[in-house]
Amino acid sequence: MKNSDTNKELKMLVGRAAAALIQDGMVCGLGTGSTAACMIEELGRRVREERLQIVGVPTSFQSRILCRKYGIPTRDIQDCAELDLAIDGADEVDPQLNLIKGGGAAHTREKIVAAMAKEFIVIVDQSKLVSRLNQSFPIPVEVVPEALRFVQDVIGRLGGECQLRMGLRKDGPVITDNGQFVLDVQFPPTADLREIDRVLHHTPGVVETGLFFDLARKVLVGYAASFEVKTLVK
């Protein structure tokens, strides 16, 4: 069983390693999730104590609130065309450094930020490393509410099983920062996820999927046993 205190310390370790890569003058994409939150906290310390001059581009309301809390200047995504660096977590990482993201329902904005960055770095603990994607974590698909039944039918014909993500401590479905629904999808182990991703991107009503192919070139991984961070490079 994973010890919550140890897990928090491991995420802080990875977060500190990632924050150390940010240099003075950079405009940086700042991701969403518990590991990214640790990175933002450490980055805020650097801004306060080292007088680091950077601008953060948050991928969600959550990360924007954290930036405000820790004193990190921010810029809206729509005001950027290119970023020096983007750092974010992931829900699964395969041996080719492809990802599943979207556990926090922010994958559309996260993918935009990752794509506009000169370098996209992923930060995870070792539990997120898998031999194939969709092994233990469903693929989030952000969907326009009016297209819900249509997209569910398309996913079913592709061999997937999907569930509408429901809110916790809130009646009804999860609503993304973009005002859309999220379907969590599981495909058979033999499914061609690249082809499925292509089909879904051509399906009206699909905003974005949580499959991140060929975007990450570097992954920082925290290992609990040795309490160290190792770098995987593509």
C-alpha positions in Angstrom: 0.0 0.0 0.0 1.3 3.4 -0.9 2.1 5.6 2.1 0.5 9.0 1.5 3.3 10.9 3.3 6.0 9.1 1.3 4.0 9.7 -1.9 3.8 13.4 -1.2 7.5 13.6 -0.5 8.3 11.8 -3.7 6.1 14.2 -5.7 7.8 17.1 -4.0 11.2 15.6 -4.9 10.2 15.4 -8.6 8.6 18.8 -8.5 11.8 20.4 -7.1 13.8 18.7 -9.9 11.5 20.0 -12.5 11.3 23.6 -11.1 15.1 23.7 -11.1 15.1 23.4 -14.9 13.2 26.7 -15.3 15.6 29.6 -16.0 15.4 33.3 -15.6 13.3 35.1 -18.3 11.4 32.0 -19.4 7.7 31.8 -20.2 6.6 28.4 -19.0 3.5 26.2 -19.3 2.5 25.0 -15.9 0.5 21.8 -15.7 -2.4 20.5 -13.6 -2.5 17.7 -11.0 -0.8 16.8 -7.7 2.7 16.4 -9.0 2.5 19.6 -11.0 1.1 21.4 -7.9 4.3 20.4 -6.1 6.4 21.8 -8.9 4.4 25.1 -8.8 4.9 25.4 -5.1 8.7 25.0 -5.5 8.7 27.4 -8.4 6.9 30.0 -6.1 9.7 29.5 -3.6 12.3 30.3 -6.3 10.4 33.4 -7.3 10.3 34.7 -3.7 13.8 33.7 -2.5 15.9 33.7 -5.7 14.0 36.6 -7.3 13.5 34.4 -10.4 11.9 36.4 -13.2 9.5 34.1 -15.1 5.9 34.0 -16.4 3.7 31.0 -15.9 1.0 29.9 -18.4 -1.4 27.8 -16.4 -3.3 24.9 -18.0 -6.3 25.1 -15.7 -8.2 27.2 -13.1 -6.5 25.0 -10.5 -3.0 25.8 -11.6 -3.8 29.5 -12.0 -5.1 29.6 -8.4 -1.9 27.9 -7.2 0.3 30.4 -9.2 -1.6 33.3 -7.5 -1.1 31.7 -4.1 2.6 31.3 -4.6 3.2 34.7 -6.3 4.0 33.5 -9.8 3.1 36.0 -12.6 0.8 34.4 -15.2 -0.3 34.9 -18.8 -3.3 33.5 -20.6 -2.8 30.6 -23.1 -4.6 32.6 -25.8 -1.9 35.4 -25.5 0.9 32.9 -26.3 2.1 31.4 -29.6 5.3 29.8 -28.2 6.6 28.8 -24.8 10.2 28.2 -23.7 9.2 25.2 -21.6 6.2 23.3 -20.4 6.1 21.0 -17.4 3.2 18.7 -16.5 2.3 15.4 -15.0 0.7 12.3 -16.6 -1.5 9.4 -15.7 0.4 6.8 -17.8 3.7 6.8 -19.6 4.7 4.1 -22.0 8.2 3.0 -23.1 8.1 5.5 -26.1 7.2 8.3 -23.7 3.7 8.6 -25.1 1.1 9.6 -22.4 -2.4 9.4 -21.2 -3.4 12.7 -19.5 -6.7 14.1 -18.3 -7.3 12.7 -14.9 -7.9 16.3 -13.9 -10.1 16.9 -17.0 -7.6 19.6 -18.2 -6.1 17.6 -21.1 -7.3 19.9 -23.9 -5.5 22.9 -22.5 -2.6 20.8 -21.4 -2.1 19.5 -25.0 -2.3 23.0 -26.4 0.4 24.2 -24.0 2.6 21.1 -24.6 2.4 21.6 -28.4 3.4 25.3 -28.2 6.4 24.6 -26.0 10.0 24.3 -27.3 10.4 21.6 -24.8 7.8 19.5 -23.0 8.9 17.8 -19.8 6.7 15.3 -17.9 7.0 14.6 -14.2 5.7 11.4 -12.6 6.4 8.8 -10.0 7.3 5.2 -11.0 3.7 4.0 -10.6 2.7 5.9 -13.8 5.1 3.8 -16.0 3.2 1.2 -18.0 4.1 -1.3 -20.8 1.2 0.0 -22.9 -1.2 2.9 -22.7 -4.8 2.4 -21.4 -3.5 -0.5 -19.3 -4.8 0.7 -16.0 -6.1 4.2 -16.7 -9.0 5.1 -19.1 -8.5 7.5 -22.0 -10.3 10.8 -21.3 -12.2 12.2 -24.3 -13.6 15.7 -24.0 -16.9 16.0 -25.7 -19.4 18.8 -26.6 -22.5 17.9 -24.6 -24.8 18.0 -27.6 -22.6 15.3 -29.3 -22.6 12.9 -26.3 -24.7 10.1 -27.6 -23.2 10.3 -31.1 -19.6 10.1 -29.7 -20.5 7.3 -27.4 -21.8 5.4 -30.4 -18.6 6.0 -32.4 -16.5 4.8 -29.5 -18.6 1.7 -29.2 -18.1 0.9 -32.8 -14.4 1.3 -32.3 -14.5 -1.3 -29.6 -14.4 1.0 -26.6 -16.4 1.0 -23.4 -17.0 4.5 -22.0 -18.5 6.1 -19.0 -19.5 9.7 -18.5 -17.3 11.2 -15.8 -19.5 12.2 -12.9 -18.7 14.9 -10.3 -17.7 14.2 -6.7 -19.6 16.2 -4.1 -21.6 17.7 -7.1 -24.7 16.3 -8.8 -24.2 15.6 -12.5 -21.3 15.2 -14.8 -17.8 16.8 -14.5 -17.7 20.0 -16.5 -14.3 20.9 -17.9 -12.8 24.4 -17.8 -14.0 24.6 -21.4 -17.6 23.8 -20.4 -17.6 20.3 -21.9 -18.2 16.7 -20.7 -15.6 14.0 -20.3 -16.0 10.4 -21.4 -13.5 7.9 -19.8 -12.8 5.1 -22.3 -11.3 1.7 -22.1 -10.2 -0.2 -25.2 -9.1 -3.9 -25.6 -5.4 -4.5 -25.2 -5.0 -5.2 -28.9 -6.6 -1.9 -30.0 -4.6 0.4 -32.3 -4.7 3.6 -30.1 -3.0 5.8 -32.8 -5.7 4.9 -35.3 -8.5 5.3 -32.7 -7.0 8.7 -31.8 -7.0 9.7 -35.5 -10.7 8.6 -35.9 -11.8 10.5 -32.8 -10.1 13.7 -34.0 -12.2 13.5 -37.1 -15.4 12.9 -35.2 -17.6 16.0 -34.9 -18.2 16.8 -31.2 -14.9 15.5 -29.9 -12.9 18.4 -28.6 -9.7 16.5 -27.6 -8.5 13.1 -26.4 -6.1 12.4 -23.5 -3.7 10.5 -25.8 -0.4 12.4 -26.1 1.6 10.9 -28.9 5.1 12.1 -29.7 5.0 15.3 -27.6 7.2 14.4 -24.6 11.0 14.1 -25.1 11.9 13.9 -21.5 10.3 12.4 -18.4 11.4 12.9 -14.8 10.5 9.8 -12.8 10.6 9.6 -9.0 11.5 6.2 -7.5 10.3 5.5 -4.0 12.7 2.7 -3.1 15.9 4.8 -3.7 14.1 8.2 -3.3 15.7 9.6 -6.4 14.7 11.2 -9.7 15.8 9.5 -12.9 15.4 11.1 -16.4 14.0 9.1 -19.3 14.8 10.7 -22.7 13.4 9.9 -26.1 
